[in-house]
Amino acid sequence: MYMNEAHKIWLATSDHPIYLEPGMANRHGLIAGATGTGKTVTLKVLAESFSDMGVPVFLADIKGDLSGMCLPGCENKHIRRSIDTMGITGFDYTAYPVRFFDVYGKQGHPVRTTISEMGPELLSRLLGLNDTQSGVLRIVFRIADDQGLLLIDLKDLRSMVQYVGDNAKEYKLTYGNISSQSVGAIQRALLQLEDEGGDIFFGEPALDIADWVDWAEDGRGVMNILECQELFQHPLLYATFLLWMLSELYEMLPEAGDLDKPKLAFFFDEAHLLFNGAPKALVEKVEQVVRLIRSKGVSVWFITQNPSDIPDSVLGQIGNRVQHALRAYTPNDQKALRAAARSFRVNPAFNTEEALQALGVGEALVSVLDEKGVPSIVEKAGILPPRSSMSAAPETEVKAAVQSSPLAQKYGQVQDRRSAYEVLEEVRQQETAREEEEARQAAWEKEQKAREKELKAQQAAWEKEQRERERMYRQAAAPRRTSTTTRRTTSSRKKQDPLEKAINSAANTVGRELGKQIVRGLFGTFKK
């Protein structure tokens, strides 16, 4: 087949064919150019070439036109002119083995990951957290890991953040300070992400990146196309998601060294979104992944409008470049144009800076690594036409491909196994039950104390009443005793003459005798 002539990828033609060495493809690549200059065609030609030589491919479909790769292309005047101009023989249109994925599950297999798999760094980027808040989120993840709590979806993370915030004092000495302000900021960011539909992205079954590394029966690599038209409406979610995929590839694949061809080709469209506003630490991690993932056999291709969209630390890791036309309408554009021109090895046949502005649609400045890893002199060339359809596939074709895919059953049903949310809910229920029991016990003890107090009060009142009665009795009896005594005292103190004394003495004697008779008579012993 013409795409694999001499076991190389025929990418473009100037006055001679320009080939990409498969063994140098894992030195990564850049496809850049202004809107409408032909970046998508270059992407498709490269993806088809990788598939033809048995390399699986991942592509993000932002505009919706990559789905047509599951259908053969059709003749048009532009393709025919390219075929004739470049002298391509044996060109035939063909469909490619395609599997469709969609975060929202509408145009492909649902794509999910878990909170634990994404990790605190990428999630902090997704939530827009500052350094302090990111530090607290890392603590939350560390506590969850130490306690064996799975963080699968957003409700798991919300519960975990709340739990850590409620117990911040207990964790402070072991993990560091956990401010209530940071906890609140994380919770608000999670609510915002959920409102934007981010909750659909987190769950199970999580995407198994190993499913991408597959082949059709004829030996061609499977093309895994992620439908991103809706996802791209949330640029930060899109960029974070693709970066997570790239990091998963890095973690999953074993070291492979220098291979004859890549194990997988990964195309990162609108790559500038990955770096817009990204903190330095994240950019450094991207640089590290790009640098090291080549030894895992992954070829990464960044697609963007201008090379300046990519940080120099990452751009320096890219060996193969296809630069479509650039426009220089502003001073910043002119500066970027000069920088792009200087990144190529000079070709004495033309002025690179002028050539960049004069390129037509489908033309590009191309520089690739030779078999020794040396960048070739930049050449002005026409990109070969793709063999699959340039139009989007009908919805019926996409649905049929999804339903017939061997992955349909694996990713079709949502799972919700026991994770941090369920565990912490049980803990909260137990704590609530314990608190309710303690509250009931406290209420009972309070009631008992109130009853005891009431009984004591009643006893005190009764005793007081008894004392009052005794006092009243004493008061009632006291005047009689005092009056008699007074009379007696008065009589005894009254001076009597001898005659009165004699009379009183006789009266007393008679009174005593009468008293004895009365007493005896009263007891029934009176005798006459």
FIFI-993284 format. One line per field, with one value per residue (C-alpha): residue in three letters; x, y, z. Coordinates in nm, 3 decimals, padded with zeros to 5 digits. Each point is the difference from the previous one (the first is absolute). Layout:
BEGIN
code ALA;...
u X;...
v Y;...
w Z;...
//
This chain:
BEGIN
code MET;TYR;MET;ASN;GLU;ALA;HIS;LYS;ILE;TRP;LEU;ALA;THR;SER;ASP;HIS;PRO;ILE;TYR;LEU;GLU;PRO;GLY;MET;ALA;ASN;ARG;HIS;GLY;LEU;ILE;ALA;GLY;ALA;THR;GLY;THR;GLY;LYS;THR;VAL;THR;LEU;LYS;VAL;LEU;ALA;GLU;SER;PHE;SER;ASP;MET;GLY;VAL;PRO;VAL;PHE;LEU;ALA;ASP;ILE;LYS;GLY;ASP;LEU;SER;GLY;MET;CYS;LEU;PRO;GLY;CYS;GLU;ASN;LYS;HIS;ILE;ARG;ARG;SER;ILE;ASP;THR;MET;GLY;ILE;THR;GLY;PHE;ASP;TYR;THR;ALA;TYR;PRO;VAL;ARG;PHE;PHE;ASP;VAL;TYR;GLY;LYS;GLN;GLY;HIS;PRO;VAL;ARG;THR;THR;ILE;SER;GLU;MET;GLY;PRO;GLU;LEU;LEU;SER;ARG;LEU;LEU;GLY;LEU;ASN;ASP;THR;GLN;SER;GLY;VAL;LEU;ARG;ILE;VAL;PHE;ARG;ILE;ALA;ASP;ASP;GLN;GLY;LEU;LEU;LEU;ILE;ASP;LEU;LYS;ASP;LEU;ARG;SER;MET;VAL;GLN;TYR;VAL;GLY;ASP;ASN;ALA;LYS;GLU;TYR;LYS;LEU;THR;TYR;GLY;ASN;ILE;SER;SER;GLN;SER;VAL;GLY;ALA;ILE;GLN;ARG;ALA;LEU;LEU;GLN;LEU;GLU;ASP;GLU;GLY;GLY;ASP;ILE;PHE;PHE;GLY;GLU;PRO;ALA;LEU;ASP;ILE;ALA;ASP;TRP;VAL;ASP;TRP;ALA;GLU;ASP;GLY;ARG;GLY;VAL;MET;ASN;ILE;LEU;GLU;CYS;GLN;GLU;LEU;PHE;GLN;HIS;PRO;LEU;LEU;TYR;ALA;THR;PHE;LEU;LEU;TRP;MET;LEU;SER;GLU;LEU;TYR;GLU;MET;LEU;PRO;GLU;ALA;GLY;ASP;LEU;ASP;LYS;PRO;LYS;LEU;ALA;PHE;PHE;PHE;ASP;GLU;ALA;HIS;LEU;LEU;PHE;ASN;GLY;ALA;PRO;LYS;ALA;LEU;VAL;GLU;LYS;VAL;GLU;GLN;VAL;VAL;ARG;LEU;ILE;ARG;SER;LYS;GLY;VAL;SER;VAL;TRP;PHE;ILE;THR;GLN;ASN;PRO;SER;ASP;ILE;PRO;ASP;SER;VAL;LEU;GLY;GLN;ILE;GLY;ASN;ARG;VAL;GLN;HIS;ALA;LEU;ARG;ALA;TYR;THR;PRO;ASN;ASP;GLN;LYS;ALA;LEU;ARG;ALA;ALA;ALA;ARG;SER;PHE;ARG;VAL;ASN;PRO;ALA;PHE;ASN;THR;GLU;GLU;ALA;LEU;GLN;ALA;LEU;GLY;VAL;GLY;GLU;ALA;LEU;VAL;SER;VAL;LEU;ASP;GLU;LYS;GLY;VAL;PRO;SER;ILE;VAL;GLU;LYS;ALA;GLY;ILE;LEU;PRO;PRO;ARG;SER;SER;MET;SER;ALA;ALA;PRO;GLU;THR;GLU;VAL;LYS;ALA;ALA;VAL;GLN;SER;SER;PRO;LEU;ALA;GLN;LYS;TYR;GLY;GLN;VAL;GLN;ASP;ARG;ARG;SER;ALA;TYR;GLU;VAL;LEU;GLU;GLU;VAL;ARG;GLN;GLN;GLU;THR;ALA;ARG;GLU;GLU;GLU;GLU;ALA;ARG;GLN;ALA;ALA;TRP;GLU;LYS;GLU;GLN;LYS;ALA;ARG;GLU;LYS;GLU;LEU;LYS;ALA;GLN;GLN;ALA;ALA;TRP;GLU;LYS;GLU;GLN;ARG;GLU;ARG;GLU;ARG;MET;TYR;ARG;GLN;ALA;ALA;ALA;PRO;ARG;ARG;THR;SER;THR;THR;THR;ARG;ARG;THR;THR;SER;SER;ARG;LYS;LYS;GLN;ASP;PRO;LEU;GLU;LYS;ALA;ILE;ASN;SER;ALA;ALA;ASN;THR;VAL;GLY;ARG;GLU;LEU;GLY;LYS;GLN;ILE;VAL;ARG;GLY;LEU;PHE;GLY;THR;PHE;LYS;LYS
u 00.000;00.126;-00.023;00.262;00.239;00.344;-00.153;-00.027;-00.290;-00.040;-00.118;00.055;00.164;00.219;00.220;00.036;-00.198;00.044;-00.011;-00.039;00.219;-00.225;00.289;00.021;-00.374;00.022;00.213;-00.343;-00.133;-00.163;-00.271;-00.047;-00.168;-00.274;-00.365;-00.092;00.354;-00.028;00.098;-00.286;00.107;00.355;-00.134;-00.214;00.281;00.232;-00.268;-00.085;00.369;00.054;-00.306;00.117;00.330;-00.174;00.024;-00.320;-00.099;-00.184;-00.157;-00.212;-00.276;-00.080;-00.177;-00.182;00.158;00.235;-00.287;00.006;00.315;-00.225;-00.115;00.199;00.068;-00.139;00.145;00.006;00.198;00.232;00.102;00.036;00.228;00.218;00.022;00.101;00.238;00.183;00.013;-00.174;-00.068;-00.225;-00.205;-00.324;-00.267;-00.058;-00.172;00.195;-00.076;-00.146;-00.132;-00.193;00.014;-00.196;00.024;-00.376;-00.080;-00.197;00.228;00.216;00.088;-00.030;00.338;00.046;00.279;00.009;00.101;00.281;00.138;00.002;00.190;00.027;00.228;-00.222;-00.314;00.138;00.059;-00.353;-00.151;00.211;00.146;00.287;00.313;-00.141;-00.325;00.189;00.206;-00.315;-00.136;00.322;-00.051;-00.354;00.130;00.277;-00.244;-00.231;00.290;00.125;-00.346;-00.068;-00.294;-00.074;-00.072;-00.202;-00.241;-00.071;-00.222;00.291;00.230;-00.258;-00.055;00.374;00.066;-00.279;00.128;00.355;-00.128;-00.210;00.300;00.269;00.134;00.063;00.195;00.193;00.304;00.035;-00.085;00.026;-00.236;-00.345;-00.175;-00.377;00.034;00.181;-00.249;-00.283;00.172;00.044;-00.365;-00.115;00.226;-00.143;-00.354;00.094;00.159;-00.313;-00.220;00.211;-00.059;00.334;-00.170;-00.065;00.374;00.066;-00.123;00.035;00.072;00.305;00.163;00.266;00.265;00.117;-00.318;00.151;00.291;-00.186;00.004;-00.252;-00.005;00.206;00.277;-00.070;00.005;-00.338;-00.082;-00.149;-00.192;-00.120;-00.301;00.077;-00.244;-00.195;00.299;00.190;-00.259;00.180;00.363;00.151;-00.182;00.107;00.366;00.008;-00.169;00.248;00.293;-00.135;-00.014;00.360;00.112;-00.192;00.186;00.326;-00.090;-00.146;00.256;00.329;00.339;00.066;00.309;00.049;-00.253;-00.032;-00.338;-00.216;-00.240;-00.256;-00.036;-00.174;-00.132;-00.068;-00.211;-00.029;00.305;00.030;-00.290;00.225;00.233;-00.230;00.030;00.166;00.219;00.371;-00.012;-00.253;00.198;00.307;-00.195;-00.122;00.359;00.106;-00.272;00.077;00.370;-00.038;-00.299;00.201;00.182;-00.343;-00.054;-00.257;00.011;-00.163;-00.112;-00.105;-00.238;-00.031;-00.008;00.342;00.314;00.024;-00.312;00.225;00.252;00.363;00.070;-00.254;00.071;00.360;-00.110;-00.167;00.209;-00.248;-00.178;-00.262;-00.058;-00.291;-00.049;00.018;-00.154;00.178;-00.268;00.125;00.340;-00.049;-00.079;00.315;00.208;-00.149;00.059;00.370;00.031;-00.164;00.232;00.311;-00.100;00.078;00.331;00.052;-00.057;00.207;-00.254;-00.255;-00.063;-00.179;-00.178;-00.136;-00.093;-00.210;-00.225;-00.028;-00.103;-00.330;-00.261;00.146;00.358;00.244;00.359;00.114;00.299;00.033;00.269;00.207;00.098;00.283;-00.229;00.129;-00.262;-00.024;00.032;-00.340;-00.184;-00.306;-00.235;-00.355;-00.168;-00.135;-00.382;-00.176;-00.159;-00.300;-00.300;00.058;-00.361;-00.153;-00.158;-00.380;-00.133;-00.138;00.348;00.149;-00.269;00.040;00.375;-00.053;-00.257;00.213;00.315;00.137;00.020;-00.374;-00.083;00.306;-00.077;-00.377;-00.116;00.089;00.133;-00.018;00.190;00.070;00.240;00.083;-00.352;-00.164;00.265;-00.015;-00.381;00.008;00.246;-00.224;-00.306;00.183;00.115;-00.353;-00.144;00.263;-00.070;-00.375;00.054;00.224;-00.263;-00.271;00.219;00.077;-00.370;-00.088;00.270;-00.122;-00.356;00.115;00.187;-00.306;-00.218;00.248;00.012;-00.379;-00.024;00.257;-00.194;-00.321;00.174;00.142;-00.342;-00.163;00.268;-00.038;-00.375;00.048;00.234;-00.247;-00.281;00.212;00.088;-00.367;-00.088;00.266;-00.119;-00.363;00.095;00.244;-00.256;-00.197;00.310;00.123;-00.336;-00.031;00.354;-00.045;-00.305;00.181;00.298;-00.215;-00.191;00.316;00.155;-00.306;00.051;-00.271;-00.104;-00.031;-00.375;00.025;00.269;-00.216;-00.297;00.211;00.161;-00.340;-00.125;00.301;-00.053;-00.366;00.099;00.247;-00.254;-00.261;00.259;00.070;-00.370;-00.048;00.293;-00.110;-00.349;00.122;00.192;-00.291;00.163;-00.200;-00.148;-00.256
v 00.000;00.347;00.119;-00.249;00.013;-00.116;-00.062;00.374;00.240;00.198;00.330;00.266;00.077;00.288;-00.079;-00.340;-00.207;00.093;-00.296;-00.022;-00.265;-00.225;-00.054;00.376;00.057;-00.038;00.318;00.159;00.252;00.337;00.096;00.376;00.260;00.257;-00.102;-00.149;-00.070;-00.382;-00.123;-00.251;-00.155;-00.043;-00.157;-00.247;-00.097;-00.070;-00.193;-00.212;-00.071;-00.111;-00.225;-00.151;-00.101;-00.160;00.285;00.074;00.367;00.239;00.319;00.273;00.104;00.362;00.097;-00.329;-00.076;-00.279;-00.245;-00.039;-00.210;-00.302;00.052;-00.003;00.336;00.109;00.171;00.378;00.246;00.099;-00.358;-00.084;00.301;-00.107;-00.356;00.112;00.273;-00.226;-00.296;-00.235;-00.342;-00.271;00.250;-00.153;00.122;-00.210;-00.001;-00.048;-00.203;00.258;-00.005;00.297;00.144;00.284;00.140;00.063;-00.341;00.140;-00.067;-00.277;-00.222;00.196;00.113;00.021;00.006;00.001;00.284;-00.215;-00.075;00.364;00.102;00.330;00.184;-00.029;00.044;00.320;00.128;-00.096;00.170;00.313;-00.021;00.214;-00.145;-00.002;-00.163;-00.252;-00.088;-00.072;-00.213;-00.203;-00.056;-00.121;-00.251;-00.112;-00.061;-00.192;-00.216;-00.062;-00.107;-00.212;00.212;-00.011;00.334;-00.091;00.284;00.355;-00.101;-00.204;00.301;00.237;-00.237;-00.043;00.375;00.058;-00.282;00.137;00.352;-00.119;-00.181;00.252;00.031;-00.373;-00.008;00.322;-00.147;-00.288;00.159;00.376;00.291;-00.037;00.335;00.024;00.266;-00.242;-00.276;00.238;00.107;-00.363;-00.077;00.300;-00.100;-00.352;00.137;00.214;-00.296;-00.205;00.280;-00.002;-00.374;-00.114;-00.262;-00.206;-00.036;-00.164;-00.351;-00.363;-00.199;00.217;00.015;-00.267;00.158;-00.350;-00.031;00.255;-00.227;-00.231;-00.109;-00.089;-00.345;00.125;00.117;00.373;00.196;00.100;00.372;00.115;00.323;00.209;00.211;00.341;00.250;00.028;-00.060;00.278;00.249;-00.042;00.052;-00.062;-00.332;-00.097;00.081;-00.170;-00.309;-00.045;00.064;-00.267;-00.242;00.079;-00.051;-00.330;-00.119;00.089;-00.192;-00.301;-00.078;-00.170;00.127;-00.096;00.192;00.086;-00.187;-00.040;00.170;00.145;-00.206;00.281;00.340;00.267;00.317;00.293;00.253;00.362;-00.067;00.364;-00.062;-00.229;00.284;00.303;00.123;-00.323;00.031;-00.056;-00.330;-00.142;00.113;-00.169;-00.325;00.019;00.052;-00.301;-00.221;00.107;-00.061;-00.342;-00.145;-00.046;-00.285;-00.160;-00.002;00.282;00.259;00.327;00.257;00.349;00.185;00.375;00.326;00.132;-00.168;00.276;-00.152;-00.278;00.080;-00.015;-00.275;-00.223;00.126;-00.100;-00.366;00.005;-00.126;-00.017;00.314;00.079;00.375;00.126;00.366;00.269;00.345;00.309;00.264;00.136;00.063;-00.308;-00.206;00.126;-00.089;-00.351;-00.036;00.081;-00.243;-00.278;00.064;-00.012;-00.339;-00.171;-00.090;00.260;-00.100;00.228;-00.044;00.234;00.245;-00.196;00.300;00.112;-00.355;-00.042;00.288;-00.115;-00.363;-00.109;-00.233;-00.350;00.125;00.005;00.038;-00.344;-00.110;-00.354;-00.202;-00.230;-00.353;00.144;00.245;00.308;00.260;00.034;00.329;00.166;-00.063;00.154;-00.286;-00.104;-00.233;-00.326;-00.040;-00.229;-00.325;00.007;00.232;00.368;00.045;-00.094;-00.344;-00.018;-00.050;-00.342;-00.115;00.118;-00.171;-00.322;00.007;00.057;-00.279;-00.250;00.086;-00.266;00.275;00.076;-00.236;00.095;00.371;-00.009;-00.024;00.243;-00.156;00.144;-00.220;00.065;00.293;00.296;00.145;-00.320;-00.063;00.356;-00.004;-00.310;00.174;00.306;-00.214;-00.178;00.332;00.138;-00.306;00.032;00.370;-00.068;-00.268;00.233;00.271;-00.237;-00.108;00.361;00.087;-00.293;00.100;00.357;-00.116;-00.216;00.290;00.220;-00.258;-00.035;00.375;00.016;-00.271;00.176;00.322;-00.174;-00.156;00.334;00.162;-00.270;00.033;00.373;-00.038;-00.234;00.243;00.279;-00.202;-00.080;00.366;00.096;-00.258;00.138;00.352;-00.101;-00.169;00.267;00.276;-00.231;-00.110;00.353;00.138;-00.261;00.047;00.373;-00.025;-00.238;00.222;00.301;-00.178;-00.132;00.340;00.170;00.068;-00.166;00.083;-00.275;-00.034;-00.049;-00.252;-00.201;00.013;-00.100;-00.281;-00.139;00.037;-00.182;-00.286;-00.034;00.025;-00.282;-00.223;00.077;-00.072;-00.341;-00.080;00.117;-00.202;-00.308;00.053;00.041;-00.333;-00.189;-00.054;00.262;-00.138;00.185
w 00.000;-00.080;00.358;00.112;-00.288;00.111;00.345;00.055;00.028;-00.318;00.140;-00.266;-00.332;-00.116;-00.297;00.163;00.256;00.366;00.236;00.374;00.158;00.215;00.241;00.055;00.040;00.377;00.003;-00.032;-00.244;-00.050;-00.250;00.001;-00.216;-00.020;-00.021;-00.337;-00.121;00.002;00.348;00.008;-00.330;00.131;00.320;-00.197;-00.237;00.292;00.192;-00.305;-00.061;00.360;-00.020;-00.330;00.157;00.301;00.251;00.203;00.008;00.231;-00.138;00.158;-00.243;00.081;-00.325;-00.052;-00.339;00.108;00.037;-00.382;00.034;00.045;-00.362;-00.325;-00.162;-00.333;-00.301;-00.029;-00.209;00.284;00.078;-00.366;-00.053;00.294;-00.130;-00.345;00.118;00.246;-00.234;00.242;-00.147;00.138;00.201;00.127;00.238;00.309;00.338;00.321;00.314;00.237;00.356;00.126;00.351;00.155;00.354;-00.009;-00.148;-00.296;-00.298;00.138;00.292;00.326;00.127;00.374;00.249;00.378;00.228;00.140;-00.346;-00.105;00.314;00.188;-00.244;-00.307;00.207;00.154;-00.352;-00.100;00.306;-00.038;00.352;00.125;00.159;00.354;-00.104;-00.212;00.307;00.199;-00.285;00.003;00.373;-00.068;-00.254;00.238;00.285;-00.232;-00.118;00.354;00.113;-00.307;-00.118;-00.373;-00.166;-00.306;-00.077;00.113;00.290;00.138;-00.018;00.150;00.292;00.050;-00.004;00.252;00.223;-00.002;00.067;00.295;00.147;-00.094;00.355;00.024;-00.327;00.044;00.176;-00.247;-00.333;00.051;00.033;-00.156;-00.009;-00.013;-00.272;-00.232;00.073;-00.087;-00.323;-00.109;00.070;-00.203;-00.290;00.007;-00.017;-00.298;-00.177;00.061;-00.137;-00.318;-00.046;00.135;00.217;-00.315;-00.050;00.338;00.068;-00.093;-00.204;-00.053;-00.340;-00.042;-00.221;-00.093;-00.210;-00.240;-00.086;-00.234;-00.361;-00.269;-00.156;-00.294;00.236;-00.021;00.322;00.141;-00.003;00.328;-00.063;00.292;-00.098;00.154;-00.150;00.326;00.225;-00.175;00.126;00.334;-00.105;00.341;00.035;-00.353;00.060;00.341;-00.137;-00.284;00.231;00.234;-00.293;-00.087;00.359;00.015;-00.308;00.166;00.316;-00.181;-00.266;00.089;-00.108;-00.359;-00.105;-00.368;-00.214;-00.375;00.025;00.281;00.206;-00.017;-00.167;00.211;-00.168;00.236;-00.192;00.119;00.215;00.108;00.241;00.198;00.088;00.025;00.356;00.111;00.310;-00.041;00.189;-00.245;-00.303;00.147;00.040;-00.361;-00.112;00.205;-00.145;-00.357;00.054;00.160;-00.181;-00.320;00.173;00.053;-00.377;-00.024;-00.275;00.112;-00.255;00.107;-00.230;00.048;-00.194;00.092;00.136;00.260;00.160;00.128;00.277;-00.111;00.254;-00.176;-00.351;00.045;00.028;-00.344;-00.289;-00.291;-00.121;-00.258;-00.017;-00.205;-00.091;00.267;-00.017;00.128;00.049;00.335;00.156;00.218;-00.310;-00.171;00.302;00.010;-00.374;00.036;00.291;-00.203;-00.294;00.218;00.142;-00.335;-00.157;-00.270;-00.360;-00.226;-00.279;00.165;00.282;00.272;00.149;-00.336;-00.095;00.313;-00.106;-00.361;00.058;-00.154;00.149;00.023;-00.021;00.289;00.105;00.110;00.204;00.135;00.172;-00.218;00.100;00.215;00.179;-00.182;-00.104;-00.376;-00.183;-00.017;-00.327;-00.156;-00.086;-00.076;00.250;-00.144;-00.013;00.248;-00.112;00.233;-00.020;00.067;00.117;00.332;00.012;00.023;00.351;-00.097;-00.101;00.328;00.208;-00.197;00.061;00.373;00.034;-00.189;00.195;00.238;00.265;-00.002;00.284;00.205;00.015;-00.048;00.363;00.276;00.321;00.348;00.241;00.365;00.029;00.223;-00.010;00.121;00.268;00.133;-00.007;00.221;00.231;00.015;00.067;00.280;00.143;-00.032;00.174;00.274;00.039;00.012;00.263;00.200;-00.035;00.123;00.291;00.084;-00.020;00.228;00.249;-00.012;00.060;00.291;00.151;-00.046;00.174;00.285;00.032;-00.001;00.266;00.212;-00.041;00.102;00.300;00.101;-00.038;00.213;00.266;-00.007;00.035;00.294;00.167;-00.063;00.158;00.303;00.031;-00.024;00.265;00.227;-00.064;00.069;00.328;00.118;00.100;00.237;00.180;00.018;00.134;00.276;00.100;00.005;00.223;00.224;00.002;00.066;00.277;00.152;-00.016;00.158;00.364;00.215;00.353;00.258;-00.041;-00.379;00.045;00.235;-00.235;-00.297;00.187;00.098;-00.360;-00.135;00.234;-00.098;-00.369;00.028;00.168;-00.265;-00.266;00.146;00.014;-00.359;-00.113;00.169;-00.125;-00.355;00.006;00.163;00.334;00.183;00.322;00.208
//
